[in-house]
Amino acid sequence: MAEQAPSTVHALIEQQALLQPHAVYARATENGQHIGYGELARGCRRVAAVLQGLGARPGDTVSVVMPNGLQTLRLLLGAMHGGYCVNPVNLLSQPAQMHHVLSHSDCRVVCVAPEWEARVRDILQDIDRPVTLLVVDPEAEALPGEEEMAAAASPPSPDAVALLMYTSGTTGMPKGVMLSQRALAANAHAISAEHALRASDRVLAVLPLYHINAFAVTMLAPLSHGGSLAMPPKFSAGRFWEQATQTQCSWINVVPTMISYLLEGPKPPLAQTLAIRFCRSASAALPPEHLRAFEQMFGIGIVETMGLTETAAPSFSNPMDPAARKLGSVGRASGCIAGVVDTRLAAVPSGVTGELVIRGPNVMLGYYKNEEATRASFTPDGWLRTGDLGHRDEDGFFFVTGRIKELIIKGGENIAPREIDEALLRHPAVREVAAVGVPDRHYGQEIGVCVVLREGCTCTEEELRAFGAEVLGRYKTPGHYRFVSDLPRGPSGKVQRLKLLPLFGA
C-alpha cells in the first residue's frame, strides 16, 4: 500500500527534515545565507514559541508586513507549522486597503519590517482590539526573543485555516480567502507532480510572498518534492539571469509582466540559460506573441498555467512535453477538475464559451466573515465559480477569453478584451495593451484601449487605428486610445481593467 502524502504544511516540513535534514531548502541570492531542511523544522518550532509568547494561540491570525527574505519564509512557514493562520499583507496596497486587511483579519500579532513600523503603528491605533506588533529585521537569522529550544506543539488539523490572503477585486475592498492546511499541501503535491519536479530542482523565487503564486509555487511546492528555492530581495530584469545562474536554478516561475520586461532586456550568454529546464508563467494570460518571442530569444520553453487565490494558485497547466502544449491555452485541469457552465450554471459542450468552474482539494473554504460572497462564489452543487470566461476544447485544454465583469458588449455583440489586446500587441511599437468597454450612447459600449509603448518607440493613434482596422476589422477596431506608462495590476499581476475607465472619462 502506497504511503499517504502529507496533508498539512506541518507534515510537509517534518517529512523533509526527516528525509534530508542537511539539504538546502532556501538560499539568498545576495549574501549566500541559506536554510537547510532540518534547520527549517527547528526554526519553525521556535517561531511558533515566539508567537505563543506574544499571547497568540494556535488558530489565531498572524499578519506579516514584510518584503521577501529568508526571515519572511521562516515566519510564514513557522506560523503555519505551529497551527496559526498567516495573513501576508500586500505591500503595494493603498493605506485604506491595508487598514481594512489588518482590521478585518482579526490578527492578534503583526510581524513588520522596520521600514513599515511607523505606518503600521498608525493603522493599529485605529483598531479597537489588542494587537501585538513585532518588528522583524528581514536579514536577521532569528526573531526577537527567539529561544534555541522550543516545546513541540500539537500538529494542526488538515482542516485548520492556514492562510488568509486578501484578493484585490476590480471594485470595492479586498476579500479574505481562507485556505486550509489540506488545500495548501494538496496543491504543493499537485504542482510537484505536474512539473515532474525532483529534489535536485531549484526555482528562482522573484515573486513577492504576499502573492498566492509565490506562496504556493515557490515556497510550498519544494516542500513536497524536497527541492529548493533561491530568493532575491525583489525582481530585477537586469540581474535576473545572473541570479538564476549563480544559484544553480533549474526552473523559473514568473508572471507575464516579468516576461515582457525580460524581453526588453539584453539577451544573456547561453551559459546563463542552458541549465534552466523550463519557465512557468502564471497568474494572468500570456499573449502568444510574448510566448513565442521569449522561447526564441532565450531558448527556454514556457509552460503556461493559471489559477486563483481561491484555488491556492494553479488549477490549470499545460503539459511539460513542448509538443503537447497548446499556444494561447492555460492548459488542462491540474490537481482538480474543471468545467464550463452557462448563465443557468448548466454544463456546456466543448467549444462553447461560458464561465469556468472548479472543484477539488485545493479550493478555498470560503471568504472570511463574508457568507454572502462565499455563497455567490459556489454553484448549488459545490463548484467554485471563477468569474473567468472561456471554453474547453475536445482534448480537455481550457482557453480563457476574459473576465465576465470585463466583457465588452458593443451593439449587442460580446467582445473579449483579450482578443483586442493580442491583436494590437502584434504592432512592433506596442509593449502592453489593455482593452476595456467604455460607455457609448449608440452602441452601449465602445472599445477603449490603454497602450504602453516599447522604450524608444513612437506610434500615433492614427497608426494604431489603421493597424487595428487591418488585423481586427472595422467593427472591433478600438474607438478610444490612451497612451500610458504603466497598467494598474493586482498582486497576482492581472491587469485591473475597470480601473482604466476614469482615463476615458467613464
N, C-alpha and C positions, 0 to 999 in steps of 0.2 A: 504494500500500500504506500502510495507517494506521501511524502511529508507535507503537511499543510503549510502554505505560505503564511508568514506573519501577517496579522490583521490589525496591528497598531503601529504607530511610529515608534513607540517604546520598544516593541518586539523587533522591528527592523534594525534599530541601533544595537540592541543587545545581541542579536544574531551575528552581525558583522564583527562586533567586539570579541565574540567567542571564536568565530572562524578565522579572523585575521587581525589580531589586536595591533600589530605593528605596521599594517598597511596604511598608506596615507588616504585620508578622506577628503581633506581640503587644503589647498596651498594658496597663499597670497602671491600675486604676480610681482609685487614691487619689492618685498623685503625677504622673501624666502621662508617666512613663517609658515608652519603647517600644523595640522591636527591629524593624528592617527586615530584609527577606529577605537582602540582601547582607551585612549586619552579622551575621545569624544564621549564615550559612555560614562567615564568617571566624572568628566566635566558636567554632563547633563545632571547627574545626581547632585553635584554641588550647586548648580544653578537653581535647581528645584528647592534646595535647602535655603538659599538666599531669599527666594520668593516667599517661602514659608516664614522665614524670619521677619519679613516685612509685613506679615499679617495676612498674606493671601493663602487660600486653601484650594486644593485640587477642585477643578470645576470653575474657579474664578477666571475672569478675563484679565490678561496682561497685555497692555498696548505697548508697541515698540515704535519709537520715532527715531529711527537711526538709518544712516546710509549703509551700503554694503561693506562687509568686512568679516573677518573670522569671528570676532566677538558677537556680531549680529547673528551669525549662523549658530553659535553656541547658545545664545539666548533663546532663539526661536525653537531650536531642537530641544534644549533643556527644559523649557516650559512645557512643551507637548509631551516629552518623555515623562515628566512628573505629573501629568494629568491636568495641566492648566490649558486654558483656551487662549491661543495667541491672536493678537489683532495687529498685524503690521500696518502702520499708517502711511498712506501715500504722501511722500514729501513734496509732491507737486500740487497738492490740493490747496484750494483757497482757504484763508483763515476761517471763514464761515463753515466750510465743509469739514475742516479739521476739528473745529469746535463741536460740530454735530456728531462726528465719529466718536470723540472722546467722551462726550456726554451720553450719547445713545448706547454705547457699547457696555456701560456699567463696569468699566475696567476698575480694578482695585489698585493696580500698580501700573505706572507708566515708566518704561525704560527710555531714556532720552540721551542723545548725543549732546556734548557740551554746547555746540553752536545752536541747538534748538531749545536749550533750557529756558531762556527768558520768555520766548514765545509760548511755550507750553505752560509755564507757570501762570502767565497772564490768562490763558484759556481756563486753567483749572480753578482760578479764583471765582469764575462764574458758575462752577459746577457744585451743586449743593449735596455732595456726598464726600466722605473722606477718600482721597486718592493719594497714594504714596508715590513720590517722584524719585526715581533712582537715576542719577547721572552716570552714564557709562561711556568710557573712552573706547571708541571702536577699534583702536590699535592696541589696547591693553590685552594682556593674556589672561586676566582674571577679573571678575566683578568686584566692586567694593564690598568688603565683608565676606568674601568667599573663603570658606574653610577648606583645608586639604581633604578632610574626610566628611562624608555626609551619610546619614542613615538612608538606607534604601526604602523608598515609599512603595505602596501597593501599585502595581501596574494599572493604567487606566483601562476602562472597558472599551471594546471596539466601537460601541455606540456613543461614547462620550464625544462632546463637541471639542475638536482640536484646533479649529481655525475659524475665526470670524473675520471675513475680508469684505470690505465695503466696495461695491461696484459703483462706478460713476455712470449714471444714466445720462441720456441725452437731455433730460429735463429733471428738475427737482433735486432733492438731496439724495446722496447715495444710500443704497440699501445694504444691510449687513447679511452676507451669505454665510450660513452655518454649515461647515463640513466636518464630518465625523472622523475619528481615528481610522475607522474601517475604510471610508472613502479615500482618504489620503494614501493609505497603504495599498489599497487595490489599484489605485492609479499609478503608483510607483512601479508595481509589478507589471501593469499593462504597458507602460512606456518602455520599460526594460525589454519586455518580450517583443514589442512592436519593432523596435530598432535593433534587435539582436545584440544588446549591449552586454559587455563582459567586464570582469574585474580589471582588465588592462585598459579599459576605456576611460578617458578623461575629457570633460567638457569645459570649454571656456565660458564662464558664467558672467556675462556682461549685463544681463537684465537686472533691474532692481528687485530686491527680495520682497518688496510690497506688491509686486506684480505676480499674479497667480501662476503665470508661466514659469518664472524664475523659481518660485516657491516649490511648485510641484515637479518641474522637469529637471532643473539644475541642482536643487537642494535635496529633494526627496528620492528621485529615481536612482541616483547612485547607491543609496542605502539598500535598494533591492538587489542589485547585481554586484555590489561590492566595489563599484568603480569610484571615481573621484572627480573633483572639480577644481578648476583654477579660477581664482577670483580677483579681478582688477577692482580698483575703487569705483570706476564707472566706465561706460563705453567710450572708447576713443577710436575713431576711424583711422587716425594716423598711426596708432600703436597696436591696433587690433592683431595684425598678422604676426608681428614680433612677439606679442604676449602669448599668442597661441603656440608659437614655435618654442619659445624659451621654457614653457611649462609642459611641453610634450602632449598637447591636446590632440585627441583623435577625432573629435566632433565638435561642432559649434551650434549654438541654439540662439537664434536671433528673430527679430520681427522685421516686416517689410521695410519700415523706415530705415533701419540699420543697413539693410541690403542696398537701398538707394544711396546712402552715404558712402558705403564701401565702393560702389560703382563709380562714384565721383572721384575717388582717391587713386593713387598710383597703383599699378599692378605690382604685387610683391614678387621677389625672386621665387622661382619654382620650389626651392628648398623649404620655403616657409609654408607652402600649401600641400606639399606632397604627402605628409603624414595624416592629413585630415580626410577621414573616410566619407563624411557627408556633412551637409549643412541642413539643419532643421529650421524651417520657417513656420511661424505660428502667430496666433492672436488676431490677425487680420488677413484679408485676401491679398495674395501676392500677384501683381499684374504679370501676365505671361511674358511681356516684353522684358521685365526686370529679371525674371527667372532665366530666360534664355541668355540674356547679357551676362549674368553672374556666372552661369555654368561655362560660358565661352571664355570669359575673362580669367577666371580663377581655376578652371578645370576641376571644380568640386560639384558633385550632384546635389540638388536641393530636394529634400523630402518635405512636401507641403502638408501641413496639418492644420487642424482648427479645434477650438474648444471654447469654453466659457468659464467664468469664475464659478458659476453654478454647477459645473461638472468637474471641478478641480483641474481645470485646464483641458488637455486634449481629449477629444471624443471621436475625432476623425483623423486618419493618417493615410498618406499614400504608402505603397509598399517600398521596401528597401531596394528591390530589383528595379534599376532605372528603366528597363524595357517595359515594366508593368505599370509605371506611373502614368497618370493622365494629366496633361497640361491644363491648368485652369480649374482642376478639381481639388477639393480639400481631402479627397481620399475616401476610404471605406470606414465604417464604424469601427472604433478601436477601444477595447475594454468595456464596451457597452453595446446596446442595439439601438438602431435609429430608423426613423421612417419619415414620411411626408404626409401631411394632412391638409384638407381643405378648410374653409371657414367654418364648416359644421363639425370639424375635428374628425372627419371620416378619412380613412387612408385613401390615397390616390395612386394610380398606376405609375410605373416607371415613365419618365419623360414629362410628367405633368408637374407644373410648378405649384408649390404650396408652402406651408410652414414646416420647418424641420423640427422633429420631436425626438427625445432621447429617454431611454431608461437603462439603469444599470447600477452597479455598486458605487460608482463614482459620483452619483447625483447628490446634490445638497439635501440637507434635512428640511431646509426652508429659510425664509428671511427672518432675522431676529426681530422679535416684537412687532411683526407685521403679518398677521394672519391673512388679511385681505389680499396682499400682494402674493403671499405664498399660494393661496387658493387659486388665484388668477394665473399662476405660472404652471399649474399642472392640469392635465385633462382629467375628467372624472375617473378614468381607469389608470391614472398614475404615471402618465408620460410627462416629462418636462417639456414645456413649450419654449423653444429657443428665441422666438421673435425673428428668426432668420428666414428669408425666402429662398427657395431653391428647388432642385429636383434631384432624383436619383436615376442613374442610367441602368441599362439591363445587366451590367456587370457589378452593380452594387456600389458604384462610385457616386459621391454626392457633389453637387455643384451649387455654390451659394451665389445668389444674384443681388442680395441686398437685405436691408432690414425692413420689416413690414412698415414701421413708422416712417421710414425714409423713402419709400416707394414714390416715384414721381408719376402723377396721373395727369397727363396732358390731353385735354379734349376727350376724356374717357379711355384713353389708351394707357396701359401700365408700362412704364419705362423704368428699368432697373438702373440706378445710378452707376453701378459698376460697368455697365455697357458703355456709357458715355466716357467714364474715366479711362477705360482701356483703349478706346478709340483715339482719344486725344493724346494719350501717352506715346502713341506712335510718332508724334511730331518730335523731331530731334531736339528742339529747344525746351521741351517740357520735361521737368523732373518729377513733379507730382501734380495731381489734379483731383478735385472732388466736386461732384455734381450734386445739386440739391434742387428740390421743387420750390419755385418762387411763385407766390400768389399772382394770378393773372385774371383780368376782367373777362377776357374772351375764352381762354382755354381752361380756366380753373387753376391750372398751374403751368408755368413756363419753366424751361430748364435753365438754371444758372450754374456757372462753374467758377470755382476759385482755382487759380493756376499758380504753381511755383515753378519758375524758370530755372534751368541749369545755370550754374555760375559762368559768367562771361557770355551768356547767350541773350539775344534780344528777339522779341516777337511781338507783333501788334495784334490787337483784337481782330482787325480785318483779315490778317493772315490766318489766325486760328479759325475764324468763321468760315473762310474759304476751305481750309483743310477739313473742318468738321462736315461741311456740306459734301465733300468728296468721300469721306470714309463712313459717314453716318446717314447721309441723305438729308434732304431739306427739313423734314418734319422733326427729326431728332437732333438737329444742329442746335446747340445752346443759343438762347436769345440774349443772355446776360453774361458778362465776363468781368472778373475781378482778378487782378494780379496781386498776389500776396507773398510775403517772405516765408510764411510757415502756415501749417494747417493745425487746428485745435485737435488734440488727441486725448483719449482716456489713458489710464495707467497701463492698459494692455496694448497700447499702440494703435487702437482703432480710431479712425477719423470720426469726430463728432460732428456730423454734417449739419444737424439742426442748429448748431452754434454759428454756422456761417450765414444764416438767414439775415441777421442785422446788417451785414455788408451790402445786402440788396434792398435795404430799407423795409424789410419784412418783419 
